[in-house]
Amino acid sequence: MLILTKREAEVLFWIAKDKSNAGIAKVLGCSEGTIRKHLKPLYEKLGVQTRTGAVMVTLTKLGLLIR
């Protein structure tokens, strides 16, 4: 079972909406560094190395990103 923190899930949602780190930071009210901090464990949990990989795994294997 995959367990993401609330913030990791929010970051993943905005990645899927094609937001940059700067764009995500602006929406979530934090710094780009904070976004980068959330990306590493997110990628590790999903077993990917890129934003595209994160979205693809989420959509194809987990059927998530419904909001």
N, CA, C and O atoms as CSV, one atom per row, in Angstrom:
chain,resi,resn,atom,element,x,y,z
A,1,MET,N,N,0.834,-1.178,0.000
A,1,MET,CA,C,0.000,0.000,0.000
A,1,MET,C,C,0.881,1.245,0.000
A,1,MET,O,O,1.825,1.350,0.783
A,2,LEU,N,N,0.571,2.162,-0.863
A,2,LEU,CA,C,1.330,3.402,-0.973
A,2,LEU,C,C,0.723,4.451,-0.057
A,2,LEU,O,O,-0.471,4.741,-0.131
A,3,ILE,N,N,1.549,5.011,0.800
A,3,ILE,CA,C,1.069,6.062,1.689
A,3,ILE,C,C,1.872,7.327,1.431
A,3,ILE,O,O,3.078,7.378,1.672
A,4,LEU,N,N,1.183,8.340,0.938
A,4,LEU,CA,C,1.795,9.643,0.707
A,4,LEU,C,C,1.344,10.590,1.800
A,4,LEU,O,O,0.233,10.480,2.319
A,5,THR,N,N,2.222,11.524,2.143
A,5,THR,CA,C,1.793,12.575,3.052
A,5,THR,C,C,0.819,13.477,2.300
A,5,THR,O,O,0.739,13.442,1.072
A,6,LYS,N,N,0.089,14.273,3.051
A,6,LYS,CA,C,-0.850,15.209,2.423
A,6,LYS,C,C,-0.106,16.120,1.455
A,6,LYS,O,O,-0.577,16.363,0.344
A,7,ARG,N,N,1.038,16.619,1.864
A,7,ARG,CA,C,1.802,17.543,1.021
A,7,ARG,C,C,2.347,16.840,-0.217
A,7,ARG,O,O,2.332,17.416,-1.305
A,8,GLU,N,N,2.826,15.611,-0.073
A,8,GLU,CA,C,3.296,14.860,-1.246
A,8,GLU,C,C,2.164,14.676,-2.247
A,8,GLU,O,O,2.367,14.812,-3.453
A,9,ALA,N,N,0.974,14.367,-1.746
A,9,ALA,CA,C,-0.183,14.197,-2.632
A,9,ALA,C,C,-0.528,15.508,-3.331
A,9,ALA,O,O,-0.876,15.509,-4.512
A,10,GLU,N,N,-0.435,16.615,-2.614
A,10,GLU,CA,C,-0.710,17.921,-3.224
A,10,GLU,C,C,0.316,18.241,-4.304
A,10,GLU,O,O,-0.038,18.706,-5.388
A,11,VAL,N,N,1.579,17.992,-4.008
A,11,VAL,CA,C,2.640,18.237,-4.988
A,11,VAL,C,C,2.413,17.369,-6.222
A,11,VAL,O,O,2.533,17.852,-7.348
A,12,LEU,N,N,2.090,16.114,-6.024
A,12,LEU,CA,C,1.828,15.213,-7.143
A,12,LEU,C,C,0.651,15.699,-7.983
A,12,LEU,O,O,0.705,15.652,-9.211
A,13,PHE,N,N,-0.391,16.157,-7.341
A,13,PHE,CA,C,-1.553,16.692,-8.058
A,13,PHE,C,C,-1.135,17.841,-8.966
A,13,PHE,O,O,-1.521,17.885,-10.134
A,14,TRP,N,N,-0.345,18.771,-8.435
A,14,TRP,CA,C,0.055,19.938,-9.231
A,14,TRP,C,C,1.077,19.577,-10.301
A,14,TRP,O,O,1.119,20.216,-11.353
A,15,ILE,N,N,1.903,18.563,-10.051
A,15,ILE,CA,C,2.799,18.067,-11.101
A,15,ILE,C,C,1.957,17.571,-12.272
A,15,ILE,O,O,2.265,17.849,-13.431
A,16,ALA,N,N,0.898,16.840,-11.961
A,16,ALA,CA,C,0.014,16.319,-13.011
A,16,ALA,C,C,-0.682,17.441,-13.770
A,16,ALA,O,O,-1.081,17.261,-14.921
A,17,LYS,N,N,-0.829,18.589,-13.135
A,17,LYS,CA,C,-1.424,19.761,-13.782
A,17,LYS,C,C,-0.368,20.587,-14.518
A,17,LYS,O,O,-0.641,21.701,-14.965
A,18,ASP,N,N,0.851,20.026,-14.642
A,18,ASP,CA,C,1.961,20.631,-15.385
A,18,ASP,C,C,2.496,21.920,-14.765
A,18,ASP,O,O,2.956,22.814,-15.476
A,19,LYS,N,N,2.434,22.009,-13.447
A,19,LYS,CA,C,3.007,23.162,-12.752
A,19,LYS,C,C,4.497,22.928,-12.507
A,19,LYS,O,O,4.923,21.808,-12.224
A,20,SER,N,N,5.269,23.986,-12.618
A,20,SER,CA,C,6.695,23.943,-12.284
A,20,SER,C,C,6.837,23.946,-10.760
A,20,SER,O,O,5.861,24.162,-10.040
A,21,ASN,N,N,8.050,23.708,-10.279
A,21,ASN,CA,C,8.280,23.797,-8.836
A,21,ASN,C,C,7.905,25.179,-8.324
A,21,ASN,O,O,7.304,25.308,-7.258
A,22,ALA,N,N,8.259,26.215,-9.083
A,22,ALA,CA,C,7.919,27.584,-8.684
A,22,ALA,C,C,6.405,27.769,-8.638
A,22,ALA,O,O,5.875,28.391,-7.718
A,23,GLY,N,N,5.723,27.229,-9.628
A,23,GLY,CA,C,4.267,27.340,-9.667
A,23,GLY,C,C,3.598,26.607,-8.522
A,23,GLY,O,O,2.640,27.102,-7.928
A,24,ILE,N,N,4.109,25.421,-8.214
A,24,ILE,CA,C,3.558,24.644,-7.102
A,24,ILE,C,C,3.805,25.379,-5.792
A,24,ILE,O,O,2.919,25.466,-4.942
A,25,ALA,N,N,5.009,25.905,-5.635
A,25,ALA,CA,C,5.345,26.641,-4.417
A,25,ALA,C,C,4.404,27.827,-4.223
A,25,ALA,O,O,3.953,28.096,-3.109
A,26,LYS,N,N,4.116,28.521,-5.298
A,26,LYS,CA,C,3.221,29.681,-5.215
A,26,LYS,C,C,1.819,29.253,-4.788
A,26,LYS,O,O,1.211,29.873,-3.916
A,27,VAL,N,N,1.314,28.194,-5.405
A,27,VAL,CA,C,-0.030,27.705,-5.078
A,27,VAL,C,C,-0.111,27.235,-3.624
A,27,VAL,O,O,-1.095,27.501,-2.934
A,28,LEU,N,N,0.923,26.539,-3.167
A,28,LEU,CA,C,0.901,25.963,-1.826
A,28,LEU,C,C,1.434,26.910,-0.753
A,28,LEU,O,O,1.374,26.599,0.436
A,29,GLY,N,N,1.951,28.054,-1.167
A,29,GLY,CA,C,2.432,29.038,-0.204
A,29,GLY,C,C,3.708,28.634,0.508
A,29,GLY,O,O,3.843,28.829,1.716
A,30,CYS,N,N,4.645,28.070,-0.240
A,30,CYS,CA,C,5.926,27.677,0.339
A,30,CYS,C,C,7.040,27.980,-0.661
A,30,CYS,O,O,6.788,28.584,-1.704
A,31,SER,N,N,8.257,27.569,-0.352
A,31,SER,CA,C,9.390,27.851,-1.231
A,31,SER,C,C,9.613,26.711,-2.224
A,31,SER,O,O,9.118,25.599,-2.041
A,32,GLU,N,N,10.371,27.016,-3.278
A,32,GLU,CA,C,10.741,25.972,-4.241
A,32,GLU,C,C,11.570,24.884,-3.558
A,32,GLU,O,O,11.452,23.705,-3.893
A,33,GLY,N,N,12.401,25.282,-2.608
A,33,GLY,CA,C,13.206,24.314,-1.866
A,33,GLY,C,C,12.333,23.316,-1.116
A,33,GLY,O,O,12.655,22.130,-1.043
A,34,THR,N,N,11.243,23.796,-0.567
A,34,THR,CA,C,10.310,22.914,0.130
A,34,THR,C,C,9.681,21.925,-0.843
A,34,THR,O,O,9.498,20.754,-0.512
A,35,ILE,N,N,9.356,22.389,-2.029
A,35,ILE,CA,C,8.788,21.497,-3.046
A,35,ILE,C,C,9.808,20.425,-3.414
A,35,ILE,O,O,9.469,19.244,-3.496
A,36,ARG,N,N,11.061,20.836,-3.636
A,36,ARG,CA,C,12.109,19.859,-3.959
A,36,ARG,C,C,12.270,18.844,-2.826
A,36,ARG,O,O,12.518,17.664,-3.070
A,37,LYS,N,N,12.126,19.314,-1.591
A,37,LYS,CA,C,12.235,18.429,-0.428
A,37,LYS,C,C,11.151,17.346,-0.458
A,37,LYS,O,O,11.393,16.215,-0.036
A,38,HIS,N,N,9.985,17.681,-0.945
A,38,HIS,CA,C,8.889,16.714,-1.015
A,38,HIS,C,C,9.013,15.786,-2.219
A,38,HIS,O,O,8.474,14.679,-2.201
A,39,LEU,N,N,9.710,16.218,-3.260
A,39,LEU,CA,C,9.820,15.406,-4.471
A,39,LEU,C,C,10.640,14.134,-4.257
A,39,LEU,O,O,10.269,13.070,-4.751
A,40,LYS,N,N,11.751,14.236,-3.527
A,40,LYS,CA,C,12.622,13.063,-3.361
A,40,LYS,C,C,11.889,11.879,-2.731
A,40,LYS,O,O,11.905,10.790,-3.304
A,41,PRO,N,N,11.244,12.050,-1.570
A,41,PRO,CA,C,10.534,10.893,-1.007
A,41,PRO,C,C,9.341,10.456,-1.859
A,41,PRO,O,O,8.999,9.274,-1.894
A,42,LEU,N,N,8.716,11.405,-2.539
A,42,LEU,CA,C,7.609,11.068,-3.432
A,42,LEU,C,C,8.088,10.157,-4.550
A,42,LEU,O,O,7.477,9.125,-4.827
A,43,TYR,N,N,9.190,10.547,-5.194
A,43,TYR,CA,C,9.755,9.720,-6.268
A,43,TYR,C,C,10.161,8.343,-5.744
A,43,TYR,O,O,9.929,7.330,-6.403
A,44,GLU,N,N,10.767,8.312,-4.560
A,44,GLU,CA,C,11.191,7.032,-3.976
A,44,GLU,C,C,9.991,6.125,-3.717
A,44,GLU,O,O,10.041,4.932,-4.017
A,45,LYS,N,N,8.929,6.673,-3.170
A,45,LYS,CA,C,7.735,5.880,-2.883
A,45,LYS,C,C,7.108,5.329,-4.159
A,45,LYS,O,O,6.583,4.215,-4.169
A,46,LEU,N,N,7.164,6.114,-5.235
A,46,LEU,CA,C,6.575,5.688,-6.504
A,46,LEU,C,C,7.535,4.849,-7.341
A,46,LEU,O,O,7.120,4.221,-8.316
A,47,GLY,N,N,8.818,4.834,-6.968
A,47,GLY,CA,C,9.815,4.072,-7.717
A,47,GLY,C,C,10.159,4.696,-9.055
A,47,GLY,O,O,10.380,3.992,-10.040
A,48,VAL,N,N,10.202,6.028,-9.088
A,48,VAL,CA,C,10.481,6.754,-10.328
A,48,VAL,C,C,11.598,7.762,-10.095
A,48,VAL,O,O,12.041,7.976,-8.967
A,49,GLN,N,N,12.046,8.381,-11.198
A,49,GLN,CA,C,13.104,9.387,-11.097
A,49,GLN,C,C,12.711,10.722,-11.708
A,49,GLN,O,O,13.468,11.689,-11.627
A,50,THR,N,N,11.533,10.783,-12.317
A,50,THR,CA,C,11.121,12.012,-12.996
A,50,THR,C,C,9.670,12.363,-12.679
A,50,THR,O,O,8.903,11.542,-12.176
A,51,ARG,N,N,9.322,13.609,-12.990
A,51,ARG,CA,C,7.946,14.073,-12.817
A,51,ARG,C,C,6.999,13.272,-13.699
A,51,ARG,O,O,5.922,12.855,-13.271
A,52,THR,N,N,7.428,13.068,-14.942
A,52,THR,CA,C,6.593,12.313,-15.878
A,52,THR,C,C,6.358,10.901,-15.360
A,52,THR,O,O,5.244,10.382,-15.418
A,53,GLY,N,N,7.422,10.289,-14.853
A,53,GLY,CA,C,7.295,8.950,-14.289
A,53,GLY,C,C,6.319,8.918,-13.121
A,53,GLY,O,O,5.535,7.979,-12.987
A,54,ALA,N,N,6.367,9.937,-12.283
A,54,ALA,CA,C,5.460,10.000,-11.134
A,54,ALA,C,C,4.007,10.049,-11.585
A,54,ALA,O,O,3.155,9.357,-11.029
A,55,VAL,N,N,3.731,10.859,-12.582
A,55,VAL,CA,C,2.359,10.972,-13.082
A,55,VAL,C,C,1.925,9.679,-13.762
A,55,VAL,O,O,0.803,9.215,-13.558
A,56,MET,N,N,2.805,9.099,-14.565
A,56,MET,CA,C,2.454,7.868,-15.278
A,56,MET,C,C,2.155,6.722,-14.311
A,56,MET,O,O,1.170,6.005,-14.486
A,57,VAL,N,N,2.993,6.549,-13.303
A,57,VAL,CA,C,2.762,5.488,-12.318
A,57,VAL,C,C,1.444,5.735,-11.594
A,57,VAL,O,O,0.659,4.811,-11.380
A,58,THR,N,N,1.215,6.963,-11.228
A,58,THR,CA,C,0.000,7.296,-10.497
A,58,THR,C,C,-1.247,7.015,-11.329
A,58,THR,O,O,-2.227,6.465,-10.826
A,59,LEU,N,N,-1.203,7.389,-12.584
A,59,LEU,CA,C,-2.368,7.179,-13.450
A,59,LEU,C,C,-2.555,5.727,-13.857
A,59,LEU,O,O,-3.667,5.202,-13.791
A,60,THR,N,N,-1.483,5.075,-14.274
A,60,THR,CA,C,-1.620,3.730,-14.835
A,60,THR,C,C,-1.691,2.621,-13.794
A,60,THR,O,O,-2.462,1.673,-13.949
A,61,LYS,N,N,-0.903,2.731,-12.747
A,61,LYS,CA,C,-0.858,1.643,-11.774
A,61,LYS,C,C,-1.769,1.872,-10.578
A,61,LYS,O,O,-2.291,0.919,-9.999
A,62,LEU,N,N,-1.958,3.114,-10.210
A,62,LEU,CA,C,-2.707,3.387,-8.993
A,62,LEU,C,C,-4.096,3.954,-9.255
A,62,LEU,O,O,-4.963,3.902,-8.383
A,63,GLY,N,N,-4.311,4.493,-10.447
A,63,GLY,CA,C,-5.609,5.061,-10.782
A,63,GLY,C,C,-5.996,6.228,-9.896
A,63,GLY,O,O,-7.167,6.404,-9.559
A,64,LEU,N,N,-5.010,7.023,-9.521
A,64,LEU,CA,C,-5.263,8.150,-8.623
A,64,LEU,C,C,-5.336,9.467,-9.378
A,64,LEU,O,O,-5.534,9.483,-10.592
A,65,LEU,N,N,-5.179,10.546,-8.674
A,65,LEU,CA,C,-5.229,11.922,-9.170
A,65,LEU,C,C,-6.654,12.363,-9.489
A,65,LEU,O,O,-6.860,13.254,-10.312
A,66,ILE,N,N,-7.609,11.759,-8.859
A,66,ILE,CA,C,-8.994,12.195,-9.025
A,66,ILE,C,C,-9.272,13.217,-7.936
A,66,ILE,O,O,-9.081,12.957,-6.747
A,67,ARG,N,N,-9.726,14.385,-8.370
A,67,ARG,CA,C,-9.988,15.433,-7.384
A,67,ARG,C,C,-11.186,16.221,-7.794
A,67,ARG,O,O,-11.578,17.156,-7.096
